[in-house]
C-alpha cells in the first residue's frame, strides 16, 4: 500500500527519522478535505477501540488510588464516549492550531493542518496497536514502550504542526502548542463547570 508515491512502511520510517520531510510529503498530496475529515473520524474510531482494549487488559488501580481520587474517569470505560470526546477535541484542536498559527504568522492552510493530523493519527494507531500486543506479551516492556512513544510523539507532533501551520520554526511551534493547549484546557474546564458535566465524573 502506498501513500502517494511512497510505500506506507517507508513513510512511517521517514516520520520517525525526518518528521518534517514526512509531513511535507503528506501535505503535498493535496488530498480533498472531505476525504481527510472521513479519514480522521475513522482513525479516531479505531484509536478509541484500541484504547478500550488496552484499558481492559490493564489491571484495575489499587484501592488506595480510588480512595485518593486518582482513578480514571468513568466515561473512559465507554469506547463510544472516548471516540466522541477524542474526535470532537481533535476537530477543535485542528481549527485552533490553524487560527492561532495564522495570527502568529503561519501561512499554512486548514487543509495542511488537517493532512498533518490525519497522518499523526495513523501513526498513533500503529503505536497503540503495538502497545496492545506488548500488554499481552509483557506488561513491563509495554510500560517502557509507552514512555519511548510519548517522547518520540512529542518530536513528531512539533515537526508536523510546524509544517501544517508553515511557521518556519519549531520554537514558534512549541509556543503555538502551549498557547492552544492552555486555551483548550481553560475553555474545556469552563464548559464543564457551566454545563455541570464535571459532576458526572468528566
GROMACS elastic network, one bead per residue, 0.5 to 0.9 nm:
[ bonds ]
;  ai    aj funct       b0    kb
    1     6     6  0.86490   500
    1     7     6  0.58427   500
    1     8     6  0.60117   500
    1     9     6  0.85244   500
    2     5     6  0.63126   500
    2     6     6  0.53472   500
    2     8     6  0.52347   500
    2     9     6  0.84729   500
    2    11     6  0.87685   500
    3     6     6  0.53392   500
    3     7     6  0.59110   500
    3     8     6  0.57856   500
    3    11     6  0.75994   500
    3    26     6  0.78317   500
    3    29     6  0.85147   500
    4     7     6  0.79041   500
    4    25     6  0.83950   500
    4    26     6  0.80283   500
    4    29     6  0.64743   500
    6     9     6  0.84107   500
    6    10     6  0.65903   500
    6    11     6  0.63646   500
    6    25     6  0.88678   500
    7    10     6  0.53128   500
    7    11     6  0.62957   500
    7    12     6  0.87567   500
    8    11     6  0.50888   500
    8    12     6  0.61708   500
    8    13     6  0.86510   500
    9    12     6  0.51279   500
    9    13     6  0.62763   500
    9    14     6  0.86122   500
   10    13     6  0.50828   500
   10    14     6  0.60961   500
   10    15     6  0.85651   500
   11    15     6  0.60554   500
   11    16     6  0.87195   500
   11    22     6  0.64486   500
   11    25     6  0.86897   500
   11    26     6  0.89630   500
   12    15     6  0.50244   500
   12    16     6  0.65413   500
   12    17     6  0.88314   500
   12    22     6  0.81478   500
   12   123     6  0.72311   500
   13    16     6  0.52505   500
   13    17     6  0.62562   500
   13    18     6  0.82998   500
   13    22     6  0.89388   500
   14    17     6  0.50190   500
   14    18     6  0.52734   500
   14    19     6  0.63479   500
   14    20     6  0.89588   500
   14    21     6  0.73977   500
   14    22     6  0.57282   500
   15    18     6  0.55399   500
   15    20     6  0.75649   500
   15    21     6  0.75742   500
   15    22     6  0.51393   500
   15    23     6  0.74001   500
   15   123     6  0.85932   500
   15   156     6  0.70706   500
   16    19     6  0.58891   500
   16    22     6  0.86499   500
   16   152     6  0.75858   500
   16   153     6  0.88976   500
   16   155     6  0.89261   500
   16   156     6  0.71329   500
   17    22     6  0.88677   500
   18    21     6  0.55192   500
   18    22     6  0.64001   500
   18    23     6  0.88025   500
   18   156     6  0.86413   500
   18   159     6  0.88658   500
   19    23     6  0.60167   500
   19    24     6  0.85328   500
   19   155     6  0.80848   500
   19   156     6  0.56013   500
   19   157     6  0.84689   500
   19   158     6  0.89691   500
   19   159     6  0.59411   500
   19   160     6  0.66225   500
   20    23     6  0.51129   500
   20    24     6  0.62232   500
   20    25     6  0.87067   500
   20   156     6  0.78913   500
   20   158     6  0.88969   500
   20   159     6  0.51134   500
   20   160     6  0.60057   500
   20   162     6  0.79331   500
   20   163     6  0.65938   500
   21    24     6  0.50989   500
   21    25     6  0.62959   500
   21    26     6  0.87988   500
   21   159     6  0.88708   500
   21   160     6  0.89510   500
   21   163     6  0.88656   500
   22    25     6  0.50849   500
   22    26     6  0.63330   500
   22    27     6  0.86853   500
   22   160     6  0.81820   500
   23    26     6  0.51432   500
   23    27     6  0.61197   500
   23    28     6  0.84908   500
   23   115     6  0.82944   500
   23   116     6  0.60482   500
   23   119     6  0.80950   500
   23   159     6  0.75794   500
   23   160     6  0.53501   500
   23   161     6  0.85114   500
   23   163     6  0.64013   500
   23   164     6  0.77079   500
   24    27     6  0.51263   500
   24    28     6  0.59448   500
   24    29     6  0.87222   500
   24   116     6  0.85134   500
   24   160     6  0.81677   500
   24   163     6  0.65151   500
   24   164     6  0.82935   500
   25    28     6  0.52139   500
   25    29     6  0.65940   500
   26    29     6  0.55136   500
   26    30     6  0.78524   500
   26    31     6  0.85967   500
   26   112     6  0.87057   500
   26   115     6  0.64969   500
   26   116     6  0.68475   500
   26   119     6  0.73860   500
   27    30     6  0.59558   500
   27    31     6  0.78740   500
   27   111     6  0.80598   500
   27   112     6  0.54932   500
   27   113     6  0.81339   500
   27   114     6  0.87126   500
   27   115     6  0.56269   500
   27   116     6  0.65903   500
   27   163     6  0.82439   500
   27   164     6  0.75245   500
   28    31     6  0.82807   500
   28   112     6  0.83694   500
   29   115     6  0.87736   500
   30    33     6  0.84164   500
   30   111     6  0.79401   500
   30   112     6  0.80299   500
   30   115     6  0.81485   500
   31    34     6  0.85567   500
   31    35     6  0.68771   500
   31    36     6  0.67289   500
   31   111     6  0.83330   500
   31   115     6  0.75859   500
   32    35     6  0.54311   500
   32    36     6  0.64771   500
   32   111     6  0.82353   500
   33    37     6  0.62780   500
   33    38     6  0.86567   500
   33   111     6  0.62096   500
   33   114     6  0.79325   500
   33   115     6  0.84042   500
   34    37     6  0.52367   500
   34    38     6  0.63026   500
   34    39     6  0.86926   500
   35    38     6  0.51287   500
   35    39     6  0.61784   500
   35    40     6  0.86113   500
   36    39     6  0.50602   500
   36    40     6  0.60995   500
   36    41     6  0.86956   500
   36   111     6  0.82636   500
   36   114     6  0.68652   500
   36   115     6  0.65715   500
   36   118     6  0.67527   500
   37    40     6  0.50250   500
   37    41     6  0.62811   500
   37    42     6  0.86370   500
   37    91     6  0.89240   500
   37   114     6  0.77207   500
   37   118     6  0.81381   500
   38    41     6  0.52585   500
   38    42     6  0.62397   500
   38    43     6  0.86353   500
   39    42     6  0.50402   500
   39    43     6  0.60489   500
   39    44     6  0.85690   500
   39   118     6  0.67091   500
   40    43     6  0.50908   500
   40    44     6  0.61529   500
   40    45     6  0.86085   500
   40    87     6  0.78671   500
   40    90     6  0.86455   500
   40    91     6  0.88959   500
   40   114     6  0.83716   500
   40   117     6  0.77499   500
   40   118     6  0.53078   500
   40   119     6  0.86662   500
   40   121     6  0.72598   500
   40   122     6  0.86177   500
   41    44     6  0.51186   500
   41    45     6  0.61854   500
   41    46     6  0.87201   500
   41    83     6  0.87175   500
   41    87     6  0.64170   500
   42    45     6  0.51036   500
   42    46     6  0.62702   500
   42    47     6  0.85583   500
   43    46     6  0.51946   500
   43    47     6  0.60227   500
   43    48     6  0.85149   500
   43   118     6  0.76087   500
   43   121     6  0.60860   500
   43   122     6  0.63681   500
   43   124     6  0.88441   500
   43   125     6  0.70957   500
   44    47     6  0.50400   500
   44    48     6  0.60508   500
   44    49     6  0.86629   500
   44    82     6  0.89739   500
   44    83     6  0.60890   500
   44    84     6  0.86547   500
   44    86     6  0.65496   500
   44    87     6  0.58194   500
   44    90     6  0.86062   500
   44   121     6  0.73136   500
   44   125     6  0.86385   500
   45    48     6  0.51411   500
   45    49     6  0.63932   500
   45    50     6  0.88103   500
   45    79     6  0.83202   500
   45    80     6  0.82018   500
   45    82     6  0.86855   500
   45    83     6  0.55809   500
   45    84     6  0.86146   500
   45    86     6  0.86476   500
   45    87     6  0.79957   500
   46    49     6  0.51199   500
   46    50     6  0.62852   500
   46    51     6  0.85751   500
   46    83     6  0.85546   500
   46   125     6  0.72111   500
   47    50     6  0.50877   500
   47    51     6  0.60107   500
   47    52     6  0.85539   500
   47    83     6  0.78758   500
   47    86     6  0.89629   500
   47   121     6  0.81100   500
   47   122     6  0.89271   500
   47   124     6  0.76422   500
   47   125     6  0.57021   500
   47   128     6  0.73461   500
   47   129     6  0.87732   500
   48    51     6  0.50075   500
   48    52     6  0.61870   500
   48    53     6  0.86622   500
   48    78     6  0.89151   500
   48    79     6  0.54667   500
   48    80     6  0.74992   500
   48    81     6  0.86770   500
   48    82     6  0.58009   500
   48    83     6  0.52208   500
   48    86     6  0.77659   500
   49    52     6  0.51177   500
   49    53     6  0.62589   500
   49    54     6  0.86875   500
   49    79     6  0.58246   500
   49    80     6  0.84566   500
   49    82     6  0.86578   500
   49    83     6  0.81599   500
   50    54     6  0.60866   500
   50    55     6  0.84540   500
   50    79     6  0.87621   500
   50   125     6  0.79628   500
   50   128     6  0.65596   500
   50   129     6  0.67976   500
   50   132     6  0.73422   500
   51    54     6  0.51624   500
   51    55     6  0.60648   500
   51    56     6  0.85680   500
   51    76     6  0.88845   500
   51    79     6  0.76549   500
   51    82     6  0.84059   500
   51   128     6  0.74489   500
   51   132     6  0.85644   500
   52    55     6  0.50396   500
   52    56     6  0.61444   500
   52    57     6  0.86844   500
   52    76     6  0.77920   500
   52    77     6  0.66825   500
   52    78     6  0.72747   500
   52    79     6  0.57273   500
   52    82     6  0.83953   500
   53    56     6  0.50639   500
   53    57     6  0.63063   500
   53    58     6  0.87564   500
   53   132     6  0.73107   500
   54    57     6  0.50593   500
   54    58     6  0.62663   500
   54   128     6  0.83186   500
   54   131     6  0.76256   500
   54   132     6  0.54781   500
   54   135     6  0.73157   500
   55    58     6  0.51247   500
   55    59     6  0.80781   500
   55    60     6  0.87847   500
   55    76     6  0.86676   500
   55    77     6  0.77062   500
   56    59     6  0.76418   500
   56    60     6  0.87150   500
   56    77     6  0.84519   500
   57   132     6  0.80219   500
   57   135     6  0.69281   500
   57   136     6  0.74253   500
   58    61     6  0.88022   500
   58   135     6  0.76512   500
   58   139     6  0.85023   500
   59    62     6  0.88051   500
   60    63     6  0.88474   500
   60    71     6  0.88573   500
   61    64     6  0.81070   500
   61    65     6  0.61751   500
   61    66     6  0.71492   500
   61    70     6  0.86593   500
   61    71     6  0.67508   500
   61    72     6  0.87798   500
   62    65     6  0.55349   500
   62    66     6  0.70372   500
   62    71     6  0.89594   500
   63    66     6  0.52790   500
   63    67     6  0.63244   500
   63    68     6  0.88434   500
   64    68     6  0.62576   500
   64    69     6  0.86630   500
   64    70     6  0.86342   500
   65    68     6  0.52497   500
   65    69     6  0.62782   500
   65    70     6  0.50810   500
   65    71     6  0.59423   500
   66    69     6  0.50783   500
   66    70     6  0.56873   500
   66    71     6  0.50243   500
   66    72     6  0.86776   500
   67    70     6  0.76044   500
   67    71     6  0.83695   500
   68    71     6  0.80604   500
   69    72     6  0.84962   500
   70    73     6  0.88544   500
   71    74     6  0.85913   500
   72    75     6  0.84432   500
   72    76     6  0.69947   500
   72    77     6  0.87122   500
   73    76     6  0.58530   500
   73    77     6  0.80206   500
   73   200     6  0.89810   500
   73   201     6  0.55606   500
   73   202     6  0.61367   500
   74    77     6  0.58681   500
   74    78     6  0.79927   500
   74   200     6  0.85653   500
   74   201     6  0.63690   500
   74   202     6  0.77459   500
   75    78     6  0.56542   500
   75    79     6  0.85052   500
   75    81     6  0.63520   500
   75    82     6  0.71956   500
   75   200     6  0.88131   500
   75   201     6  0.73974   500
   75   202     6  0.70275   500
   76    79     6  0.70693   500
   76    81     6  0.70778   500
   76    82     6  0.58776   500
   77    81     6  0.82739   500
   77    82     6  0.79408   500
   78    81     6  0.54165   500
   78    82     6  0.62441   500
   78    83     6  0.86359   500
   79    83     6  0.60274   500
   79    84     6  0.86152   500
   80    83     6  0.50793   500
   80    84     6  0.62355   500
   80    85     6  0.87432   500
   81    85     6  0.61264   500
   81    86     6  0.82566   500
   82    85     6  0.53559   500
   82    86     6  0.58314   500
   82    87     6  0.83913   500
   83    86     6  0.50038   500
   83    87     6  0.58159   500
   83    88     6  0.81843   500
   84    87     6  0.53773   500
   84    88     6  0.58864   500
   84    89     6  0.82956   500
   85    88     6  0.51576   500
   85    89     6  0.58125   500
   85    90     6  0.83088   500
   86    89     6  0.52122   500
   86    90     6  0.59895   500
   86    91     6  0.86865   500
   87    90     6  0.50064   500
   87    91     6  0.62293   500
   87    92     6  0.86415   500
   88    91     6  0.53242   500
   88    92     6  0.63073   500
   88    93     6  0.85681   500
   89    92     6  0.51452   500
   89    93     6  0.59421   500
   89    94     6  0.85760   500
   89   184     6  0.89164   500
   90    93     6  0.50230   500
   90    94     6  0.61330   500
   90    95     6  0.87090   500
   90   117     6  0.84801   500
   91    94     6  0.52969   500
   91    95     6  0.64730   500
   91    96     6  0.87205   500
   91   114     6  0.88290   500
   92    95     6  0.53284   500
   92    96     6  0.61333   500
   92    97     6  0.86092   500
   92   184     6  0.86182   500
   93    96     6  0.50591   500
   93    97     6  0.59999   500
   93    98     6  0.84482   500
   93   180     6  0.76870   500
   93   181     6  0.84461   500
   93   184     6  0.77317   500
   94    97     6  0.53074   500
   94    98     6  0.61851   500
   94    99     6  0.86690   500
   94   110     6  0.77276   500
   94   113     6  0.65202   500
   94   114     6  0.65091   500
   94   117     6  0.75346   500
   95    98     6  0.51180   500
   95    99     6  0.60736   500
   95   100     6  0.84914   500
   95   110     6  0.71441   500
   95   113     6  0.83925   500
   95   114     6  0.87092   500
   96    99     6  0.51686   500
   96   100     6  0.59049   500
   96   101     6  0.80184   500
   96   180     6  0.65713   500
   96   184     6  0.85060   500
   97   100     6  0.53637   500
   97   101     6  0.55949   500
   97   102     6  0.83185   500
   97   113     6  0.78778   500
   97   161     6  0.80762   500
   97   164     6  0.89989   500
   97   165     6  0.75044   500
   97   176     6  0.71545   500
   97   177     6  0.74510   500
   97   180     6  0.65351   500
   98   101     6  0.50688   500
   98   102     6  0.60927   500
   98   103     6  0.87365   500
   98   106     6  0.82758   500
   98   108     6  0.75463   500
   98   109     6  0.71639   500
   98   110     6  0.59006   500
   98   112     6  0.89412   500
   98   113     6  0.66013   500
   98   164     6  0.79667   500
   98   165     6  0.61533   500
   99   102     6  0.51918   500
   99   103     6  0.64520   500
   99   104     6  0.87979   500
   99   110     6  0.84392   500
  100   103     6  0.50332   500
  100   104     6  0.62691   500
  100   105     6  0.88223   500
  100   106     6  0.85756   500
  100   176     6  0.70388   500
  100   179     6  0.83447   500
  100   180     6  0.74676   500
  101   105     6  0.64545   500
  101   106     6  0.51537   500
  101   107     6  0.80229   500
  101   108     6  0.81845   500
  101   165     6  0.56857   500
  101   166     6  0.82301   500
  101   167     6  0.71856   500
  101   173     6  0.81316   500
  101   176     6  0.65170   500
  102   105     6  0.51533   500
  102   107     6  0.62125   500
  102   108     6  0.74800   500
  102   109     6  0.86347   500
  102   165     6  0.71609   500
  102   166     6  0.89137   500
  102   167     6  0.84684   500
  103   106     6  0.70717   500
  104   167     6  0.77514   500
  104   172     6  0.82844   500
  104   176     6  0.79399   500
  105   165     6  0.87985   500
  105   166     6  0.85106   500
  105   167     6  0.65289   500
  106   109     6  0.87816   500
  106   162     6  0.86864   500
  106   164     6  0.88087   500
  106   165     6  0.52168   500
  106   166     6  0.50717   500
  106   168     6  0.77659   500
  107   164     6  0.88327   500
  107   165     6  0.62494   500
  107   166     6  0.53952   500
  107   167     6  0.69086   500
  108   111     6  0.80917   500
  108   112     6  0.59840   500
  108   113     6  0.71502   500
  108   163     6  0.75084   500
  108   164     6  0.56725   500
  108   167     6  0.77628   500
  109   112     6  0.51092   500
  109   113     6  0.65964   500
  109   114     6  0.86660   500
  109   164     6  0.73524   500
  109   165     6  0.69941   500
  109   166     6  0.85231   500
  110   113     6  0.51955   500
  110   114     6  0.60857   500
  110   115     6  0.85869   500
  110   164     6  0.79717   500
  110   165     6  0.82094   500
  111   115     6  0.60204   500
  111   116     6  0.85867   500
  111   164     6  0.82337   500
  112   115     6  0.51599   500
  112   116     6  0.63378   500
  112   117     6  0.87577   500
  112   163     6  0.78187   500
  112   165     6  0.72376   500
  112   166     6  0.87101   500
  113   116     6  0.51486   500
  113   117     6  0.62706   500
  113   118     6  0.87107   500
  113   160     6  0.82740   500
  113   161     6  0.67451   500
  113   163     6  0.78335   500
  113   165     6  0.62411   500
  114   117     6  0.51160   500
  114   118     6  0.61494   500
  114   119     6  0.87930   500
  114   164     6  0.76207   500
  115   118     6  0.52262   500
  115   119     6  0.65018   500
  115   120     6  0.86892   500
  115   164     6  0.76182   500
  116   119     6  0.55109   500
  116   120     6  0.62412   500
  116   121     6  0.87412   500
  116   157     6  0.88790   500
  116   160     6  0.57665   500
  116   161     6  0.68148   500
  116   163     6  0.77793   500
  116   164     6  0.59265   500
  117   121     6  0.60714   500
  117   122     6  0.85645   500
  117   157     6  0.87140   500
  117   160     6  0.78177   500
  117   161     6  0.80042   500
  117   164     6  0.84646   500
  118   121     6  0.51642   500
  118   122     6  0.63418   500
  118   123     6  0.88105   500
  119   123     6  0.62501   500
  119   124     6  0.85364   500
  120   123     6  0.50430   500
  120   124     6  0.61263   500
  120   125     6  0.86025   500
  120   153     6  0.86989   500
  120   156     6  0.80574   500
  120   157     6  0.74021   500
  120   160     6  0.78997   500
  121   125     6  0.61274   500
  121   126     6  0.87393   500
  122   125     6  0.50119   500
  122   126     6  0.64905   500
  122   127     6  0.87443   500
  123   126     6  0.51641   500
  123   127     6  0.62365   500
  123   128     6  0.86406   500
  123   153     6  0.89865   500
  124   128     6  0.60322   500
  124   129     6  0.85032   500
  124   153     6  0.82907   500
  125   128     6  0.51644   500
  125   129     6  0.61588   500
  125   130     6  0.86585   500
  126   129     6  0.51668   500
  126   130     6  0.63501   500
  126   131     6  0.87479   500
  127   130     6  0.51320   500
  127   131     6  0.62778   500
  127   132     6  0.88355   500
  127   146     6  0.87284   500
  127   149     6  0.72859   500
  128   132     6  0.62280   500
  128   133     6  0.86886   500
  128   146     6  0.89540   500
  129   132     6  0.52027   500
  129   133     6  0.64291   500
  129   134     6  0.87567   500
  130   133     6  0.52183   500
  130   134     6  0.62416   500
  130   135     6  0.86301   500
  130   142     6  0.85703   500
  130   145     6  0.87785   500
  131   134     6  0.50929   500
  131   135     6  0.60612   500
  131   136     6  0.87393   500
  131   142     6  0.58699   500
  131   143     6  0.85089   500
  131   145     6  0.72018   500
  131   146     6  0.70986   500
  132   135     6  0.50629   500
  132   136     6  0.65415   500
  132   137     6  0.88278   500
  132   142     6  0.80696   500
  133   136     6  0.53226   500
  133   137     6  0.63168   500
  133   138     6  0.84530   500
  133   142     6  0.83969   500
  134   138     6  0.53439   500
  134   139     6  0.62792   500
  134   140     6  0.85924   500
  134   141     6  0.67143   500
  134   142     6  0.50195   500
  134   143     6  0.87847   500
  134   145     6  0.83182   500
  135   138     6  0.55082   500
  135   140     6  0.80306   500
  135   141     6  0.78972   500
  135   142     6  0.55012   500
  135   143     6  0.83309   500
  136   139     6  0.67923   500
  136   142     6  0.87850   500
  137   141     6  0.85332   500
  137   142     6  0.84843   500
  138   141     6  0.54468   500
  138   142     6  0.62725   500
  138   143     6  0.89469   500
  139   143     6  0.63343   500
  139   144     6  0.88852   500
  140   143     6  0.51961   500
  140   144     6  0.66256   500
  140   145     6  0.86717   500
  141   144     6  0.51424   500
  141   145     6  0.60270   500
  141   146     6  0.85546   500
  142   146     6  0.60768   500
  142   147     6  0.87344   500
  143   146     6  0.50844   500
  143   147     6  0.65088   500
  143   148     6  0.88942   500
  144   147     6  0.51925   500
  144   148     6  0.64225   500
  144   149     6  0.86827   500
  145   148     6  0.51744   500
  145   149     6  0.61097   500
  145   150     6  0.86058   500
  146   149     6  0.50676   500
  146   150     6  0.61360   500
  146   151     6  0.88072   500
  147   150     6  0.51576   500
  147   151     6  0.65114   500
  147   152     6  0.87981   500
  148   151     6  0.53278   500
  148   152     6  0.62267   500
  148   153     6  0.84236   500
  149   152     6  0.51515   500
  149   153     6  0.57436   500
  149   154     6  0.84991   500
  150   153     6  0.51146   500
  150   154     6  0.63256   500
  150   155     6  0.89671   500
  151   154     6  0.53482   500
  151   155     6  0.67310   500
  151   156     6  0.89299   500
  152   155     6  0.52594   500
  152   156     6  0.62554   500
  152   157     6  0.85732   500
  153   156     6  0.50433   500
  153   157     6  0.58972   500
  153   158     6  0.85853   500
  154   157     6  0.50980   500
  154   158     6  0.62773   500
  154   159     6  0.87642   500
  155   158     6  0.53909   500
  155   159     6  0.64620   500
  155   160     6  0.87111   500
  156   159     6  0.52929   500
  156   160     6  0.60390   500
  156   161     6  0.85222   500
  157   160     6  0.51541   500
  157   161     6  0.59742   500
  157   162     6  0.83116   500
  158   161     6  0.53892   500
  158   162     6  0.60216   500
  158   163     6  0.87048   500
  158   170     6  0.63440   500
  158   171     6  0.87567   500
  158   173     6  0.62914   500
  158   174     6  0.65765   500
  158   177     6  0.81255   500
  159   162     6  0.50550   500
  159   163     6  0.63364   500
  159   164     6  0.86185   500
  159   169     6  0.89129   500
  159   170     6  0.65301   500
  159   173     6  0.80692   500
  160   163     6  0.51754   500
  160   164     6  0.60570   500
  160   165     6  0.85970   500
  161   165     6  0.59065   500
  161   166     6  0.78938   500
  161   167     6  0.86782   500
  161   170     6  0.87200   500
  161   173     6  0.68788   500
  161   177     6  0.86238   500
  162   165     6  0.53589   500
  162   166     6  0.54987   500
  162   167     6  0.56077   500
  162   168     6  0.65958   500
  162   169     6  0.66738   500
  162   170     6  0.60610   500
  162   172     6  0.81269   500
  162   173     6  0.54975   500
  162   174     6  0.87086   500
  163   167     6  0.70429   500
  163   168     6  0.74814   500
  164   167     6  0.82070   500
  165   168     6  0.84452   500
  165   173     6  0.82880   500
  166   169     6  0.82630   500
  167   170     6  0.78336   500
  167   172     6  0.69031   500
  167   173     6  0.68677   500
  168   172     6  0.79410   500
  168   173     6  0.84301   500
  169   172     6  0.53176   500
  169   173     6  0.63193   500
  169   174     6  0.88489   500
  170   174     6  0.62363   500
  170   175     6  0.87133   500
  171   174     6  0.51781   500
  171   175     6  0.65239   500
  171   176     6  0.87325   500
  172   175     6  0.50299   500
  172   176     6  0.61833   500
  172   177     6  0.86862   500
  173   177     6  0.61458   500
  173   178     6  0.86116   500
  174   177     6  0.50625   500
  174   178     6  0.62386   500
  174   179     6  0.86798   500
  175   178     6  0.51538   500
  175   179     6  0.62037   500
  175   180     6  0.86122   500
  176   179     6  0.52538   500
  176   180     6  0.61485   500
  176   181     6  0.84683   500
  177   180     6  0.52360   500
  177   181     6  0.58858   500
  177   182     6  0.84724   500
  178   181     6  0.51723   500
  178   182     6  0.60653   500
  178   183     6  0.83969   500
  179   182     6  0.54512   500
  179   183     6  0.61037   500
  179   184     6  0.84845   500
  180   183     6  0.50355   500
  180   184     6  0.58426   500
  180   185     6  0.85040   500
  181   185     6  0.60612   500
  181   186     6  0.84619   500
  182   185     6  0.52169   500
  182   186     6  0.60713   500
  182   187     6  0.84704   500
  183   186     6  0.51672   500
  183   187     6  0.59873   500
  183   188     6  0.84639   500
  184   187     6  0.51519   500
  184   188     6  0.60137   500
  184   189     6  0.84886   500
  185   188     6  0.51374   500
  185   189     6  0.60234   500
  185   190     6  0.85067   500
  186   189     6  0.51810   500
  186   190     6  0.61478   500
  186   191     6  0.85813   500
  187   190     6  0.51364   500
  187   191     6  0.61109   500
  187   192     6  0.86648   500
  188   192     6  0.61331   500
  188   193     6  0.85253   500
  189   192     6  0.52068   500
  189   193     6  0.61259   500
  189   194     6  0.85969   500
  189   198     6  0.83351   500
  190   193     6  0.51224   500
  190   194     6  0.60795   500
  190   195     6  0.85363   500
  191   194     6  0.52340   500
  191   195     6  0.60374   500
  191   196     6  0.82745   500
  191   197     6  0.82530   500
  191   198     6  0.89983   500
  192   195     6  0.53107   500
  192   196     6  0.57516   500
  192   198     6  0.52048   500
  192   199     6  0.85728   500
  192   202     6  0.77171   500
  193   196     6  0.52267   500
  193   197     6  0.67348   500
  193   198     6  0.59585   500
  193   199     6  0.84432   500
  194   197     6  0.79757   500
  194   198     6  0.88211   500
  195   198     6  0.78859   500
  196   199     6  0.58699   500
  196   200     6  0.76671   500
  197   200     6  0.52834   500
  197   201     6  0.73700   500
  197   202     6  0.62696   500
  198   201     6  0.57020   500
  198   202     6  0.50344   500
  199   202     6  0.71479   500
